[in-house]
Amino acid sequence: MIGRARNRTPVERLHRARAVRAVTANAGFAVVVAILAVAMLLIGLDFWRRGLVVFGVGTGVAAVLRAVLSDRRAGLLRVRSRVFDATVLALASAAILVIAWQISPLGTK
């Protein structure tokens, strides 16, 4: 495999570098989407309060990742400025978690 890497043309190396950069730039987004998918699965299985908590946690993870990662590494988590994105995501996460904990269970899962 090492010999193959040396035989690559500059165009092939550029394409590989772009592909690696695209994957690493969107890794945080992929983690957030995976967490939100689990939340939606829980909600679909009628564990809606647990699903809502997981959804709030996933949104909080998105806020932390947006605040910590550079603009280059944030990928699809980057919409506006870092401060704006992190603040809005953190507020949304807090609101979702408060709502999840405030709703009376009354025999629900």
Secondary structure, DSSP 8 states (H G I E B T S, - for coil): -HHHHHT--HHHHHHHHHHHHHHHHTHHHHHHHHHHHHHHHHHHTT-HHHHHHHHHHHHHHHHHHHHHS-HHHHGGG-SS-HHHHHHHHHHHHHHHHHHHHHS--TT--
